[in-house]
């Protein structure tokens, strides 16, 4: 009995007097706080209930037992005790959405996609009138890159996908698009390093130099502003992935690491270009841009570029505290940039562009653009003697002011120039 009590007391002793340092669990969760004792809570039973919940999350060695439980399920039953994580063939890990996206199970429909691209195109056209370039970047999806490792029970007939329809719509709207999903697939069999890690959900750290170089060349071609250069080399290969290349695996909270492929990691050499003008840029997108942002790209290559994460949180050196995009002067910030880049993974196209499509309607950009073009044309007509004389004659015939006739003719020209 004494031995049993002693064994049962070990978790409590570990909690109050930590004997062994426990590795914290990965993932996002809300830590429960113990409820302060009160007689009311005691008699109503809320204190006991709250204490049970708190203790179940905080008893000594809990993290070890959670990892042990997860390891047993993973090793013996091929199960992941993590929300929406799929264990594929040969130990390849996926998030559910990437598989759904590959098979077209989250397809938004051609009408919805067409309306979204129409709004994006309208915003891009407005920004271009203000000398702001526009670019869509599609990062690769793991379902597209590794369809061969998707488990059999999740394989279904492949239907229309957001990826295929979005690409076609962007192309028909003449919106510049850098499609890394296709680029990565084309390099899959010839790349000398792993492009997409086995136990991660984002592109590999080794691929970032290639991604960065391709992105910079595209931005240069649009803005005509030379981008800062960089050099890199790869360190010795390893089978121990860093946190980024094993982000799904870490969320499984296992006792032992999953056997991985040989990975390499870039060693960067940055070139200072203080004498060169850096472009102003705003990146709007999902977590695939974090790897670039975390390199310090917003200051190294741009004039303090901003990253609007999911069009909700704004990140930049200039923001010392948490900043919400909705609290910014959105339109003027977009206009003040040399380029605006929408950045999405293939798997997130069903929620793309994260609310940015509302900019077109919320700021009434269609009418703004018509009015701004009308005013520009009015200025031009005044400098064209023959045209301006014709306007004066029409105004006299219609018995209206020259300014009114000038506005009506200019607006008519703008509204009918595409017809």
C-alpha positions as CSV (number, residue, x, y, z in Angstrom):
1,X,0.0,0.0,0.0
2,X,2.8,2.4,0.9
3,X,4.5,1.6,-2.5
4,X,1.2,2.2,-4.3
5,X,0.7,5.6,-2.6
6,X,4.3,6.5,-3.3
7,X,3.9,5.7,-7.1
8,X,0.6,7.6,-7.2
9,X,2.3,10.6,-5.5
10,X,5.1,10.9,-8.1
11,X,3.1,13.1,-10.6
12,X,2.1,15.5,-7.8
13,X,5.7,15.6,-6.6
14,X,6.9,16.3,-10.2
15,X,4.3,19.1,-10.5
16,X,5.3,20.9,-7.3
17,X,9.0,20.0,-7.2
18,X,10.1,19.3,-10.8
19,X,12.6,16.5,-10.8
20,X,12.9,16.2,-14.5
21,X,12.6,19.0,-17.1
22,X,9.8,18.0,-19.5
23,X,9.8,18.9,-23.1
24,X,6.8,21.2,-23.7
25,X,4.0,20.0,-26.1
26,X,3.8,21.6,-29.5
27,X,0.7,23.1,-31.0
28,X,-1.9,25.7,-30.2
29,X,-4.0,25.3,-27.1
30,X,-5.5,27.4,-24.3
31,X,-3.9,26.8,-21.0
32,X,-6.6,26.4,-18.2
33,X,-6.1,28.4,-15.0
34,X,-7.2,27.0,-11.6
35,X,-10.4,28.5,-10.1
36,X,-9.9,30.3,-6.8
37,X,-11.6,28.5,-4.0
38,X,-15.0,29.8,-2.8
39,X,-17.7,28.1,-0.7
40,X,-20.2,29.0,-3.4
41,X,-18.1,27.2,-6.1
42,X,-17.6,24.3,-3.7
43,X,-21.3,23.7,-3.0
44,X,-22.3,24.3,-6.6
45,X,-19.6,21.8,-7.8
46,X,-17.9,24.3,-10.2
47,X,-14.7,24.4,-8.1
48,X,-14.3,20.6,-8.2
49,X,-15.1,20.4,-11.9
50,X,-12.7,23.2,-12.8
51,X,-10.0,21.6,-10.6
52,X,-10.4,18.3,-12.4
53,X,-10.0,19.9,-15.8
54,X,-7.0,21.9,-14.6
55,X,-5.3,19.0,-13.0
56,X,-5.8,16.8,-16.0
57,X,-3.8,19.3,-18.0
58,X,-1.1,20.0,-15.4
59,X,-0.2,16.8,-13.5
60,X,3.4,15.9,-13.3
61,X,4.9,14.0,-16.3
62,X,1.7,14.7,-18.3
63,X,3.7,15.7,-21.4
64,X,5.6,12.4,-21.3
65,X,2.3,10.4,-21.1
66,X,0.7,12.4,-23.9
67,X,3.7,11.7,-26.1
68,X,3.7,8.0,-25.1
69,X,0.0,7.7,-25.9
70,X,0.6,9.5,-29.3
71,X,3.6,7.3,-30.1
72,X,1.6,4.1,-29.4
73,X,-1.2,5.2,-31.7
74,X,1.3,6.2,-34.4
75,X,3.5,3.2,-34.3
76,X,1.0,0.4,-33.8
77,X,-2.2,1.8,-35.4
78,X,-0.9,4.4,-37.9
79,X,-3.1,7.0,-36.3
80,X,-2.4,10.7,-35.6
81,X,-3.8,12.3,-32.4
82,X,-3.7,15.7,-34.0
83,X,-6.5,17.6,-35.6
84,X,-6.7,17.2,-39.4
85,X,-3.3,15.5,-39.8
86,X,-3.1,12.5,-42.2
87,X,-0.4,9.9,-42.1
88,X,0.3,8.9,-45.7
89,X,2.2,6.1,-47.2
90,X,5.9,5.6,-46.2
91,X,5.4,8.0,-43.3
92,X,4.6,11.1,-45.4
93,X,2.5,13.6,-43.4
94,X,-0.3,15.8,-44.8
95,X,-2.9,18.2,-43.6
96,X,-6.4,17.2,-44.7
97,X,-7.0,20.4,-46.7
98,X,-4.1,19.6,-49.1
99,X,-5.6,16.3,-50.0
100,X,-9.1,17.7,-50.4
101,X,-7.7,20.5,-52.6
102,X,-5.8,18.0,-54.8
103,X,-9.0,16.0,-55.5
104,X,-11.2,19.0,-55.9
105,X,-13.3,18.3,-52.7
106,X,-13.2,22.0,-51.7
107,X,-13.9,23.3,-55.2
108,X,-15.6,26.7,-55.0
109,X,-17.2,26.6,-58.4
110,X,-16.5,28.5,-61.6
111,X,-19.0,31.3,-60.8
112,X,-17.5,32.1,-57.4
113,X,-14.0,31.9,-58.7
114,X,-14.8,34.2,-61.6
115,X,-16.4,36.7,-59.3
116,X,-13.3,36.6,-57.1
117,X,-10.9,37.1,-59.9
118,X,-13.1,39.9,-61.4
119,X,-12.8,41.8,-58.1
120,X,-9.0,41.1,-57.9
121,X,-8.7,42.3,-61.6
122,X,-10.6,45.5,-60.9
123,X,-8.4,46.3,-57.9
124,X,-5.2,45.5,-59.9
125,X,-6.4,47.8,-62.7
126,X,-7.1,50.6,-60.3
127,X,-3.6,50.2,-58.7
128,X,-1.9,50.1,-62.0
129,X,-3.4,53.5,-62.8
130,X,-1.5,54.7,-59.7
131,X,1.7,52.9,-60.9
132,X,1.4,50.1,-58.5
133,X,2.1,46.7,-60.0
134,X,0.2,43.5,-59.0
135,X,1.3,39.9,-58.7
136,X,-0.3,36.6,-57.6
137,X,2.0,33.9,-56.2
138,X,0.8,30.3,-55.8
139,X,3.0,28.2,-53.5
140,X,2.9,24.4,-54.0
141,X,0.5,22.0,-52.4
142,X,1.7,18.8,-50.8
143,X,-1.2,16.8,-52.3
144,X,-0.2,17.9,-55.8
145,X,3.5,17.3,-55.1
146,X,3.1,13.9,-53.5
147,X,-0.1,12.3,-54.7
148,X,1.6,8.9,-54.6
149,X,1.8,8.9,-50.8
150,X,-1.8,9.8,-50.2
151,X,-3.4,6.9,-48.2
152,X,-5.7,4.7,-50.3
153,X,-8.8,5.3,-48.1
154,X,-8.7,9.0,-49.0
155,X,-8.2,8.5,-52.8
156,X,-11.3,9.6,-54.8
157,X,-12.1,10.5,-58.3
158,X,-10.3,13.8,-59.2
159,X,-12.7,16.5,-60.2
160,X,-12.4,20.2,-61.0
161,X,-10.0,21.9,-58.7
162,X,-9.7,25.5,-57.5
163,X,-6.1,25.5,-58.8
164,X,-6.9,24.7,-62.4
165,X,-9.9,27.1,-62.6
166,X,-8.1,30.0,-60.7
167,X,-5.1,29.7,-63.1
168,X,-7.3,29.9,-66.2
169,X,-9.3,32.8,-64.7
170,X,-6.1,34.7,-63.8
171,X,-4.7,34.2,-67.2
172,X,-7.8,35.4,-69.0
173,X,-7.8,38.5,-66.8
174,X,-4.1,39.2,-67.6
175,X,-3.2,39.1,-63.9
176,X,0.5,38.3,-63.6
177,X,0.9,34.9,-61.8
178,X,4.0,33.1,-60.5
179,X,2.9,29.5,-60.2
180,X,5.3,27.6,-58.0
181,X,2.9,24.7,-57.8
182,X,3.7,23.9,-61.4
183,X,7.4,24.9,-61.2
184,X,8.0,22.6,-58.2
185,X,6.3,19.7,-60.0
186,X,8.5,20.3,-63.1
187,X,11.6,20.1,-60.9
188,X,10.5,17.2,-58.7
189,X,12.5,14.5,-60.5
190,X,15.6,16.5,-61.3
191,X,16.2,18.6,-58.1
192,X,19.4,17.8,-56.2
193,X,17.7,18.5,-52.9
194,X,14.3,17.9,-51.3
195,X,11.8,20.5,-52.5
196,X,9.0,19.4,-50.1
197,X,9.9,17.8,-46.8
198,X,8.4,14.5,-45.8
199,X,7.1,15.6,-42.4
200,X,6.5,19.3,-43.1
201,X,3.6,21.2,-44.8
202,X,5.6,24.1,-46.3
203,X,8.2,24.1,-49.0
204,X,11.6,23.1,-47.8
205,X,14.1,25.5,-46.4
206,X,16.5,24.3,-49.1
207,X,14.1,25.5,-51.8
208,X,13.9,29.1,-50.5
209,X,16.9,30.4,-52.4
210,X,15.3,29.3,-55.7
211,X,11.9,30.7,-54.6
212,X,13.5,34.0,-53.6
213,X,15.5,34.3,-56.8
214,X,12.5,33.5,-59.0
215,X,10.3,35.9,-57.1
216,X,12.8,38.7,-57.3
217,X,13.2,38.3,-61.0
218,X,9.5,38.5,-61.5
219,X,9.2,41.6,-59.3
220,X,12.1,43.2,-61.2
221,X,10.3,42.6,-64.5
222,X,7.1,44.2,-63.3
223,X,8.5,47.2,-61.3
224,X,11.7,47.8,-63.3
225,X,13.5,48.3,-60.0
226,X,16.7,46.2,-59.5
227,X,16.4,43.9,-56.5
228,X,19.3,43.3,-54.0
229,X,21.3,40.2,-54.7
230,X,22.4,37.4,-52.4
231,X,24.6,34.4,-52.4
232,X,24.2,31.1,-50.7
233,X,25.7,27.6,-50.2
234,X,24.4,24.5,-48.7
235,X,25.6,22.9,-45.4
236,X,26.3,19.2,-45.0
237,X,23.2,17.1,-45.4
238,X,21.3,15.8,-42.4
239,X,18.3,13.6,-41.5
240,X,17.4,15.8,-38.7
241,X,15.0,18.4,-40.0
242,X,14.7,21.9,-38.5
243,X,11.4,23.1,-37.0
244,X,10.1,24.5,-40.3
245,X,10.8,21.3,-42.3
246,X,9.1,19.2,-39.6
247,X,6.2,21.4,-38.6
248,X,3.5,18.7,-39.0
249,X,5.6,16.1,-37.2
250,X,6.1,18.4,-34.3
251,X,2.3,18.8,-33.9
252,X,2.0,15.0,-33.5
253,X,3.9,15.3,-30.2
254,X,5.6,11.9,-30.5
255,X,8.3,10.4,-28.3
256,X,10.7,9.5,-31.2
257,X,11.4,11.4,-34.4
258,X,10.1,10.0,-37.7
259,X,12.8,8.7,-40.1
260,X,13.4,11.5,-42.6
261,X,15.0,12.1,-46.0
262,X,18.4,13.7,-46.3
263,X,18.0,17.4,-46.1
264,X,20.2,20.4,-46.7
265,X,20.0,24.0,-45.4
266,X,21.2,27.2,-47.0
267,X,23.9,29.4,-45.6
268,X,23.2,32.9,-46.7
269,X,25.5,35.7,-47.7
270,X,23.7,39.0,-48.0
271,X,24.9,41.8,-50.3
272,X,24.4,45.3,-49.0
273,X,22.8,47.7,-51.5
274,X,22.5,50.9,-49.6
275,X,22.9,53.1,-52.7
276,X,20.1,51.4,-54.6
277,X,16.4,52.2,-54.3
278,X,14.4,49.4,-52.8
279,X,10.8,48.8,-53.9
280,X,7.9,49.4,-51.6
281,X,5.9,46.2,-51.3
282,X,2.9,44.7,-49.5
283,X,2.6,40.9,-49.3
284,X,-0.9,39.6,-48.5
285,X,-1.1,35.9,-47.9
286,X,-0.8,32.8,-45.8
287,X,1.9,31.0,-43.8
288,X,4.1,30.1,-46.9
289,X,5.4,33.7,-46.9
290,X,6.7,33.4,-43.3
291,X,9.8,31.6,-44.3
292,X,10.8,34.5,-46.6
293,X,9.7,37.1,-44.1
294,X,11.7,35.5,-41.3
295,X,14.8,36.0,-43.4
296,X,14.4,39.7,-42.8
297,X,13.3,40.1,-46.5
298,X,11.1,43.0,-45.7
299,X,14.2,45.1,-44.9
300,X,16.9,43.4,-46.9
301,X,15.1,43.6,-50.2
302,X,12.3,46.1,-49.8
303,X,11.7,49.4,-48.2
304,X,10.2,47.9,-45.0
305,X,7.7,45.7,-46.8
306,X,4.5,44.8,-45.0
307,X,3.1,41.3,-44.6
308,X,-0.6,41.3,-44.1
309,X,-1.1,37.8,-42.8
310,X,-4.5,36.4,-44.1
311,X,-5.4,40.1,-44.6
312,X,-5.9,40.4,-40.9
313,X,-2.6,41.0,-39.0
314,X,-0.1,43.5,-40.3
315,X,3.6,42.7,-39.8
316,X,6.5,45.1,-40.4
317,X,9.4,46.6,-38.5
318,X,7.5,49.9,-38.2
319,X,4.7,48.2,-36.2
320,X,6.0,47.8,-32.7
321,X,2.7,46.3,-31.4
322,X,0.0,44.0,-32.8
323,X,-1.6,45.8,-35.7
324,X,-4.8,44.8,-37.5
325,X,-5.1,45.4,-41.2
326,X,-8.7,46.8,-40.8
327,X,-7.2,49.6,-38.7
328,X,-4.8,50.7,-41.5
329,X,-5.4,53.2,-44.3
330,X,-5.6,50.3,-46.6
331,X,-6.2,52.0,-50.0
332,X,-3.5,54.6,-49.6
333,X,-1.0,52.0,-48.4
334,X,-1.7,50.0,-51.5
335,X,-1.4,53.0,-53.8
336,X,1.8,54.0,-52.1
337,X,3.5,50.7,-52.9
338,X,5.5,49.8,-56.0
339,X,3.9,46.3,-56.0
340,X,1.3,44.3,-54.2
341,X,1.7,40.6,-54.0
342,X,-1.1,38.1,-53.2
343,X,0.6,35.0,-51.7
344,X,-1.3,31.8,-51.3
345,X,-0.6,28.1,-51.2
346,X,-2.5,25.9,-53.6
347,X,-4.4,24.3,-50.7
348,X,-5.7,27.7,-49.6
349,X,-7.3,28.7,-52.9
350,X,-10.7,27.8,-51.5
351,X,-10.4,30.8,-49.1
352,X,-8.2,33.0,-51.4
353,X,-7.7,36.0,-51.4
354,X,-8.6,36.0,-47.7
355,X,-10.9,39.0,-47.8
356,X,-8.8,41.2,-50.1
357,X,-11.4,40.7,-52.8
358,X,-13.6,43.1,-50.8
359,X,-11.3,46.0,-51.4
360,X,-12.8,46.5,-54.9
361,X,-16.3,47.0,-53.6
362,X,-15.6,48.5,-50.2
363,X,-13.6,51.4,-51.7
364,X,-15.9,51.7,-54.8
365,X,-12.9,51.3,-57.0
366,X,-14.9,50.9,-60.2
367,X,-16.5,54.4,-59.9
368,X,-13.2,55.8,-58.5
369,X,-11.3,54.6,-61.6
370,X,-13.9,56.0,-64.0
371,X,-13.9,59.3,-62.3
372,X,-10.1,59.5,-62.2
373,X,-9.7,58.5,-65.8
374,X,-12.4,61.1,-66.7
375,X,-10.5,63.9,-65.0
376,X,-7.3,62.8,-66.7
377,X,-9.0,62.9,-70.1
378,X,-10.5,66.3,-69.4
379,X,-7.0,67.6,-68.7
380,X,-5.8,66.2,-72.0
381,X,-8.7,67.6,-74.0
382,X,-8.0,71.1,-72.7
383,X,-4.5,70.8,-74.2
384,X,-5.8,69.6,-77.6
385,X,-7.0,72.7,-79.4
386,X,-9.1,71.0,-82.1
387,X,-10.8,68.7,-79.6
388,X,-11.5,71.5,-77.1
389,X,-12.9,73.7,-79.8
390,X,-15.3,70.9,-80.8
391,X,-16.4,70.6,-77.1
392,X,-17.1,74.4,-77.1
393,X,-19.3,74.1,-80.2
394,X,-21.2,71.2,-78.8
395,X,-21.8,73.1,-75.5
396,X,-23.2,76.0,-77.4
397,X,-25.6,73.8,-79.4
398,X,-26.8,72.0,-76.3
399,X,-26.9,75.3,-74.4
400,X,-24.8,74.0,-71.4
401,X,-21.6,75.2,-69.9
402,X,-18.3,74.2,-71.5
403,X,-17.2,72.5,-68.3
404,X,-20.4,70.4,-68.3
405,X,-20.0,69.4,-71.9
406,X,-16.3,68.6,-71.3
407,X,-17.2,66.3,-68.4
408,X,-20.0,64.5,-70.3
409,X,-17.9,63.9,-73.4
410,X,-14.9,62.7,-71.4
411,X,-16.9,60.3,-69.2
412,X,-18.7,59.0,-72.3
413,X,-15.3,58.2,-73.9
414,X,-14.1,56.4,-70.7
415,X,-17.3,54.3,-70.3
416,X,-17.3,53.3,-73.9
417,X,-13.5,52.8,-74.6
418,X,-13.7,49.0,-74.0
419,X,-16.9,48.4,-75.9
